[in-house]
Amino acid sequence: MTFASVATFVAALVCATSAWATVVSDWNAAALQEVRKSKALRNGPPMVARALAIAHTCMYDAWAAYDEFAVGTTDTGSDLLPPGSRRRPAEERTDDNKATAISFAAYRCLRNLYPDAASKVRLDVALAAALASSRYDPNNASNVTAAVIGNIAAHAVIDARRNDGSNQYGDLAPVPVLCESVSYPRPPPGLSVTVMQLVGADPALQPLPCVGPGGAQTGPYADYEDLAAGYRHYVPSNPLMGFCRPELTECPAPDDYIDPVLPWPYVVDPNHWQPLVYNNHARQTFVAAHWERVTPFALTSADQFDNILIVPLPDYAKSPGQYQKDVNDMIQYSRDLDTERKLIVEYWADGPDSELPPGHWGLFAQWVSQRDNHAIDQDVKMFFAMHNASFDAGIVAWHIKRKYNGVRPITAIRFAKQGQTIYAWGGPGRPIEHIPGEKWSPYNPGGNLTPPFPGYFSGHSVFSRSSATVLALFTGSDDFGFSTVIGKCDVAYFGIDFSRCFGRVEPGIPDGETTISFATFSEAAEEAGLSRLYGGIHFADDNTTAQNVGYLIGQQAWEKALTYFNGTAP
């Protein structure tokens, strides 16, 4: 299977066996389809976590009206209404009515989250199929009531999230203007290029792209200014680093944003994150730099875990010796790359055009639903609790990323080993070999060699551990028992189109039919974190700290979810 999505084999399995799926699992699959196909900025990991949490909160709130005890997150009572004011009488609490309410709620929320015309076409098809399955009859008063309940729940959740700090609608206007057009000289003498650059950055770092999608002035989920609250937009501590891989003759690859007169690599601050230029000349901005400002689900605040015993100072920042140790450890991971580790990196990459890390665990939850023969009531709770834990995980992780602005291995290694020869992976199709230290590259699919946000700590690790924690708490056991088979990448299996192979960095991965399996949820979360070390994306403590915090987030989200399930939420 091609690795265009997180685990295409798993997605295919879900589609092929959809007869077992509950309406909740089906809508999770529909939501993940929108995640895969949506515009790039909508696919930042914390935005995806939020979108999935909102979609499943809409479904949960609609379903709660048909449960004896549960209350919706937007139906916990007010001065005018008691808790559970939408609750329907016992005779209306049928699976068909639950499914109808859930479907209308899911549709309305996903249309809000993914407003593109192409999304509407796909979601219209999903709604029609769901209503046919629930035997929706527009002439049946009970069915119509269920549709109304679904729409009410959806609109209430959407309204509750309207001003949550995410800038979903791109209407938090940047003040002052954050972009300006400037010209830069480029050799030969007399030539120049004109680019749009970020206002307010140190001239030594310019030109830097603006805060919106594709370096634009603004847009959905873009960073912004809130001067009244003392919030300023993010400005990198380093200039853009041009595209380079070991097999290139000259680095960096030519680009209008990179001055060829500057030395390579050009690092101003080796302790902090450096945005990159992709191989297609796209430029990184800190995706969701403002995310610590988003209203959480169960957290008391984004900085709730800012205790030095829980989130210590990053190792690389503790001493020059530790910095060098982190660099050497990453080179060793590169040197140890073998077929098994390369496949692990590919499996967990969760990059553009995929479900991203929060969605990967949505696929796992679908598998658990099938394994345990879930009914609607079980699935609506499981997906609601898990995706809201993942949502909170994104808020904490992006707060820590903003707070420490942590350097990635790609900058640290190229800076520390410039002018030296190291023994590491030599690039796609190349062996482990001697390469210039300043050309070291992660083993990562796509042209974005490292994700567009700071390193410390790992999003993969905190998303995975928080999700794994909730799944274990919901099922009552850490037992998972998941497995999937990845076909050998050869002509006999895929034909002559090697682009369809699972491996995207190197098409020969895997070199034999390979089974990926996880006995426990914990094992899956651990491997997700390790995959980022194998690929050279994160340092070791990026993973360990995030795993520890992810467990705490999962526990807290689960306890909060239980208050909604039993009707005691304030």
C-alpha positions in Angstrom: 0.0 0.0 0.0 1.2 3.6 -0.6 2.0 5.6 2.4 0.0 8.6 1.3 -1.9 8.4 4.6 -1.0 7.3 8.1 -1.8 3.7 7.8 -3.5 3.2 4.5 -3.8 -0.5 5.0 -5.8 0.2 8.2 -8.0 2.8 6.5 -8.7 0.3 3.7 -9.5 -2.4 6.3 -12.0 0.0 8.0 -13.7 0.8 4.7 -13.7 -2.8 3.6 -15.4 -4.0 6.8 -17.7 -1.0 7.3 -20.7 -3.3 7.9 -19.5 -3.7 11.6 -18.9 0.0 12.2 -21.1 2.2 14.4 -22.3 5.5 13.1 -19.7 7.1 15.4 -16.9 5.1 13.8 -18.2 5.9 10.4 -18.2 9.6 11.1 -14.7 9.4 12.5 -13.6 7.9 9.2 -15.4 10.7 7.4 -13.6 13.3 9.6 -10.2 11.7 8.9 -10.9 11.8 5.2 -11.3 15.6 5.5 -8.1 15.8 7.5 -6.2 14.0 4.7 -7.7 16.1 1.9 -7.9 19.6 3.5 -5.6 22.5 2.9 -2.1 22.4 4.4 -2.6 24.8 7.3 -5.7 23.1 8.4 -3.6 20.0 8.9 -1.3 21.2 11.6 -1.3 18.6 14.3 -3.0 20.7 17.0 -5.6 22.0 14.5 -6.4 18.4 13.6 -6.7 17.4 17.3 -9.1 20.3 17.9 -11.2 19.5 14.8 -11.6 15.8 15.8 -12.4 16.8 19.4 -15.0 19.3 18.2 -16.5 16.8 15.8 -16.8 14.1 18.5 -18.1 16.7 21.0 -20.9 17.5 18.6 -21.7 13.8 18.3 -21.5 13.3 22.0 -23.7 16.3 22.8 -26.3 15.1 20.4 -26.2 11.5 21.8 -26.5 12.7 25.4 -30.0 13.8 24.8 -30.9 10.2 24.3 -29.2 8.8 27.4 -30.7 8.5 30.9 -27.9 10.2 32.8 -25.3 11.8 30.5 -25.3 15.6 29.9 -23.8 17.3 26.9 -20.9 19.7 27.3 -23.2 22.5 26.1 -26.2 21.3 28.2 -24.9 21.3 31.8 -27.4 23.9 33.0 -27.8 27.7 33.3 -29.8 30.3 35.1 -32.7 29.5 32.8 -32.3 25.8 32.0 -31.5 22.7 34.2 -28.8 20.3 33.2 -29.8 17.9 30.5 -32.6 20.2 29.2 -32.4 18.5 25.8 -33.1 15.0 27.2 -35.7 13.0 25.2 -38.3 10.7 26.8 -37.4 7.0 27.1 -39.6 5.9 24.2 -37.5 8.0 21.8 -34.1 6.6 23.0 -33.7 4.2 20.0 -30.4 3.5 18.2 -31.9 4.9 15.0 -32.7 8.2 16.7 -29.3 8.3 18.3 -27.7 7.7 15.0 -29.8 10.3 13.3 -29.0 13.0 15.9 -25.3 12.0 15.8 -25.2 12.2 12.0 -26.8 15.7 11.7 -24.4 16.9 14.5 -21.3 15.4 12.9 -22.3 16.8 9.4 -22.9 20.4 10.7 -19.7 20.5 12.7 -17.5 19.0 9.9 -19.0 21.5 7.4 -18.0 24.3 9.8 -14.5 22.9 10.2 -14.0 22.0 6.5 -16.0 24.6 4.5 -14.4 23.9 1.1 -16.8 23.0 -1.8 -15.0 19.6 -2.2 -15.6 18.8 1.5 -19.3 19.5 1.1 -19.6 17.0 -1.7 -17.9 14.3 0.4 -19.8 15.1 3.5 -23.1 15.2 1.7 -22.5 11.6 0.6 -21.5 10.6 4.1 -24.7 12.1 5.5 -26.9 10.4 2.9 -25.4 7.0 3.7 -25.7 7.5 7.5 -29.3 8.6 7.3 -30.2 5.6 5.0 -28.6 3.3 7.6 -30.5 4.9 10.5 -33.8 4.6 8.4 -34.4 8.4 8.7 -37.9 9.3 7.8 -38.7 13.0 7.4 -42.4 12.2 8.0 -41.7 10.6 11.3 -41.9 13.1 14.2 -39.4 11.3 16.4 -36.9 11.1 13.5 -37.3 14.8 12.8 -36.8 15.6 16.5 -33.6 13.7 16.4 -32.4 15.8 13.4 -33.3 18.9 15.3 -31.4 17.7 18.4 -28.4 17.0 16.3 -28.4 20.5 14.7 -29.0 22.2 18.1 -26.0 20.3 19.6 -23.8 21.1 16.7 -24.6 24.8 16.7 -24.1 25.0 20.4 -20.6 23.4 20.2 -19.7 25.6 17.3 -20.8 28.7 19.1 -18.9 27.6 22.2 -15.7 27.3 20.2 -16.2 30.5 18.1 -13.8 32.6 20.2 -11.6 29.9 21.8 -8.4 31.6 20.6 -7.7 29.2 17.7 -8.3 31.8 15.0 -10.2 29.2 13.0 -11.9 31.8 10.9 -8.8 33.9 10.3 -10.5 37.0 11.6 -8.2 37.9 14.5 -6.7 40.8 12.6 -2.9 41.2 13.0 -2.0 44.5 14.5 0.1 46.1 13.3 0.5 44.9 9.7 2.9 41.9 9.8 4.0 41.7 6.2 5.9 44.1 3.9 7.3 43.9 0.4 11.1 44.4 0.1 13.8 43.9 -2.4 17.1 42.2 -1.8 20.2 42.3 -4.0 21.3 39.0 -5.5 24.4 38.2 -7.6 25.3 38.9 -10.2 25.6 42.6 -9.4 22.6 44.6 -10.5 20.0 41.9 -9.9 17.5 41.8 -7.1 14.5 39.8 -5.9 11.3 41.1 -4.3 9.8 39.1 -1.4 7.2 39.5 1.3 8.8 39.5 4.7 7.7 39.5 8.3 7.7 42.9 10.0 9.5 43.3 13.3 12.3 40.7 12.9 16.0 41.4 13.5 17.4 42.5 10.1 20.0 39.8 10.4 17.2 37.2 10.2 15.4 38.6 7.2 13.7 37.8 5.0 11.3 35.7 7.0 7.8 34.7 5.7 4.7 36.1 7.4 2.5 34.3 9.9 -0.4 33.1 7.6 -0.8 30.1 5.3 2.1 30.0 2.8 3.7 33.0 4.4 0.7 35.2 3.8 -0.4 38.1 6.0 -3.1 36.0 7.8 -5.6 33.2 7.3 -7.3 30.4 9.1 -5.5 29.4 12.3 -2.8 32.0 11.7 -0.8 33.6 14.5 -2.0 37.0 15.5 -1.5 40.0 17.8 -3.5 40.6 21.0 -1.8 43.7 22.4 -4.5 44.3 25.0 -3.6 40.9 26.5 0.1 41.4 26.0 0.3 38.7 23.3 2.7 39.2 20.4 3.1 37.1 17.3 6.0 34.7 17.1 9.3 35.8 15.5 12.0 33.1 14.9 15.4 33.3 16.5 17.1 32.1 13.3 16.9 32.9 9.6 15.5 30.4 7.2 17.8 27.4 6.5 17.9 26.5 2.8 17.1 23.0 1.5 20.0 20.5 1.7 20.5 16.7 1.8 23.7 14.8 1.7 23.5 13.8 -1.9 23.3 17.4 -3.1 26.6 18.8 -4.6 26.1 22.2 -3.2 24.1 23.5 -0.2 21.8 25.2 0.2 19.8 24.7 -3.0 19.2 28.1 -4.6 16.2 30.1 -3.3 15.1 33.7 -3.4 14.9 33.8 0.4 18.4 32.5 0.9 21.4 34.9 0.4 24.1 32.9 -1.4 26.8 35.1 0.1 26.0 33.9 3.6 28.0 31.0 5.0 26.5 27.5 5.2 25.0 26.6 7.5 23.9 30.0 8.7 22.7 29.6 12.3 22.3 32.7 14.5 21.1 31.0 17.7 22.0 27.3 17.9 19.7 26.7 21.0 16.5 27.7 19.2 14.3 26.5 16.4 15.2 27.4 12.8 12.6 27.4 10.0 13.4 25.6 6.9 13.0 25.9 3.1 11.3 22.9 1.5 12.6 21.2 -1.6 9.7 22.9 -3.5 10.8 26.3 -2.2 7.9 26.6 0.3 8.9 28.2 3.6 8.2 27.1 7.1 6.4 29.3 9.6 5.7 28.1 13.2 2.3 26.4 12.7 -0.1 27.2 15.5 2.4 29.4 17.3 -0.5 30.9 19.3 -2.0 27.5 20.4 -1.3 28.0 24.1 -4.1 30.6 24.0 -6.8 28.0 22.9 -9.5 27.1 25.5 -8.8 23.5 26.6 -11.2 20.6 27.5 -10.0 19.5 30.9 -6.8 21.4 31.5 -6.8 24.2 34.1 -4.5 26.1 31.7 -1.9 25.5 29.0 0.9 26.0 31.5 -0.6 23.6 34.1 2.4 21.3 33.9 5.1 24.0 34.0 6.7 22.4 37.0 10.4 21.8 36.6 9.9 18.2 37.9 7.4 17.5 35.2 8.7 19.5 32.3 12.5 20.0 33.0 14.7 22.2 31.0 15.6 20.6 27.7 18.8 18.5 27.9 20.5 20.4 25.1 20.1 23.7 27.1 21.7 22.3 30.3 25.4 22.5 29.2 27.6 22.5 26.2 28.6 19.0 26.9 24.9 17.9 26.9 24.4 19.7 23.7 27.2 17.7 22.1 25.9 14.5 23.6 22.5 15.1 22.0 24.1 15.8 18.7 26.2 12.6 18.9 23.2 10.5 20.0 21.3 11.7 16.9 24.2 10.8 14.6 24.3 7.4 16.2 20.5 6.9 15.5 21.2 7.9 11.9 24.1 5.4 11.7 21.9 2.6 13.1 19.2 3.1 10.5 18.2 -0.3 9.1 15.2 -1.6 7.2 13.1 -2.2 10.4 13.8 1.3 11.8 13.1 3.0 8.4 9.8 1.2 8.2 8.9 2.4 11.8 9.8 6.0 10.8 7.5 5.7 7.7 4.7 4.1 9.6 4.5 6.8 12.2 5.5 9.8 10.0 2.0 11.2 9.9 3.0 14.1 7.8 1.1 16.1 5.1 -1.7 14.4 3.3 -2.1 12.0 6.3 -4.4 11.8 9.3 -1.5 13.3 11.4 -0.8 11.9 14.9 -4.2 12.7 16.4 -5.9 11.0 13.5 -3.6 7.9 13.6 -5.1 7.2 17.0 -8.6 7.7 15.5 -7.8 4.7 13.2 -6.7 2.7 16.2 -9.9 3.6 18.0 -11.9 2.4 15.0 -10.0 -0.9 15.3 -10.8 -1.2 19.0 -14.5 -0.5 18.2 -14.4 -3.5 15.8 -12.4 -5.7 18.1 -14.8 -5.2 21.0 -18.1 -5.1 19.0 -19.0 -1.7 20.2 -22.5 -0.3 20.2 -23.2 3.4 19.6 -23.2 4.3 23.3 -19.7 2.9 23.8 -18.2 4.5 20.7 -19.6 7.9 21.3 -17.9 8.0 24.7 -14.6 6.4 23.7 -14.0 8.7 20.7 -15.2 11.8 22.7 -12.8 11.1 25.6 -9.8 10.1 23.5 -10.0 13.0 21.0 -10.5 15.6 23.7 -7.4 14.2 25.5 -5.5 14.6 22.3 -6.8 18.1 21.9 -5.5 19.1 25.4 -2.2 17.4 24.5 -1.8 19.7 21.6 -2.4 22.8 23.7 0.2 21.8 26.3 2.7 20.7 23.7 2.4 23.9 21.7 2.7 25.9 24.9 6.0 24.1 25.6 7.2 24.5 22.1 6.5 28.3 22.2 8.0 28.6 25.7 11.3 26.9 25.0 11.5 27.4 21.2 13.6 24.3 21.1 16.2 23.6 18.5 15.7 20.6 16.2 18.5 18.1 15.5 18.8 19.3 11.9 20.1 22.7 13.1 22.1 21.4 16.0 23.9 18.7 14.1 24.7 20.9 11.0 25.9 23.7 13.4 28.0 21.5 15.7 29.5 19.3 13.0 30.1 21.8 10.3 33.5 21.3 8.6 33.7 17.8 10.0 33.1 14.4 8.4 30.5 12.2 10.2 29.4 8.6 9.6 25.6 8.7 9.0 22.8 8.0 6.5 23.9 9.3 3.1 20.5 10.3 1.7 17.7 8.4 -0.2 19.1 5.2 -1.8 22.5 5.8 -0.2 24.2 3.6 2.5 25.5 4.7 5.9 28.6 6.5 4.8 30.9 9.4 5.5 29.2 12.7 4.8 29.9 16.4 5.6 28.5 17.2 9.0 26.8 20.3 7.6 24.8 18.2 5.2 23.4 15.8 7.7 19.7 15.1 7.1 16.8 13.4 9.0 15.2 10.3 7.5 11.8 11.9 7.0 9.3 11.5 4.1 8.5 14.5 1.9 10.4 17.7 1.2 9.9 19.1 4.8 12.9 17.5 6.4 11.7 18.5 9.8 8.2 19.7 11.0 7.3 23.4 10.9 7.5 24.1 14.6 10.1 23.8 17.5 11.2 20.5 18.9 10.9 20.3 22.6 8.7 18.5 23.3 7.4 15.8 20.9 3.9 16.2 19.6 3.9 12.5 18.4 4.8 11.4 21.9 2.2 13.5 23.8 -0.6 12.8 21.4 0.1 9.1 21.4 0.5 8.7 25.2 -2.6 10.8 26.0 -4.7 8.8 23.5 -3.2 5.4 24.6 -4.0 6.3 28.3 -7.7 7.0 27.5 -8.1 3.9 25.4 -6.6 1.8 28.2 -8.9 3.5 30.8 -12.0 3.1 28.6 -11.4 -0.6 27.7 -10.2 -1.4 31.2 -6.9 -2.8 30.0 -3.7 -1.8 28.2 -4.2 -4.8 25.9 -4.4 -3.8 22.2 -3.5 -6.8 20.0 -3.3 -4.7 16.8 -1.5 -5.9 13.7 -1.3 -5.0 10.0 0.8 -6.3 7.1 2.9 -4.1 4.9 3.6 -5.6 1.5 7.1 -6.0 0.1 8.0 -3.2 -2.2 8.8 -4.9 -5.5 7.6 -5.3 -9.0 5.6 -8.4 -8.3 3.6 -6.7 -5.6 3.2 -3.1 -6.9 4.0 -3.4 -10.6 6.3 -0.8 -12.1 4.9 2.1 -10.2 7.2 2.3 -7.2 5.5 5.5 -6.0 2.8 3.2 -4.7 5.2 1.5 -2.3 4.8 2.1 1.4 8.2 3.8 1.8 8.4 7.4 0.6 11.9 8.2 1.5 13.3 5.1 -0.1 10.9 3.0 -2.3 12.5 -0.3 -1.4 11.0 -0.1 2.1 10.0 -2.7 3.2 12.2 -5.2 1.4 9.9 -8.1 2.5 6.4 -8.6 3.7 6.3 -7.1 7.2 3.8 -7.3 10.0 3.6 -4.3 12.3 1.9 -5.2 15.6 1.4 -3.8 19.1 0.4 -6.0 22.0 -0.5 -3.0 24.1 -1.6 0.6 23.7 1.5 1.6 25.7 3.8 -0.2 23.2 2.2 1.7 20.3 2.7 5.0 22.1 6.3 4.2 22.9 7.1 3.2 19.3 5.5 6.4 18.1 7.9 8.4 20.2 10.9 6.3 19.3 10.2 6.7 15.6 11.0 10.4 15.9 14.4 9.6 17.3 15.1 7.0 14.6 14.2 9.6 12.0 16.3 12.3 13.5 13.3 14.6 14.2 13.6 14.8 18.0 16.1 14.4 20.8 15.6 11.7 23.4 14.1 14.0 26.2 11.7 15.5 23.7 10.1 12.0 23.8 10.5 11.0 27.4 9.1 14.3 28.8 6.2 14.3 26.4 5.3 10.7 27.2 5.2 11.5 30.9 3.0 14.6 30.4 0.8 12.8 27.9 -0.1 10.2 30.6 -1.2 13.0 33.0 -3.2 14.7 30.3 -5.0 11.4 29.4 -5.9 10.8 33.0 -7.3 14.3 33.5 -9.3 14.2 30.3 -10.8 10.8 31.2 -11.8 12.0 34.6 -13.4 15.1 33.1 -15.3 13.0 30.5 -16.7 10.8 33.2 -18.4 13.8 34.8 -20.3 14.3 31.5 -21.1 10.6 31.2 -22.6 10.4 34.7 -24.3 13.8 34.6 -22.3 15.5 37.3 -20.4 18.0 35.2 -20.6 21.5 36.6 
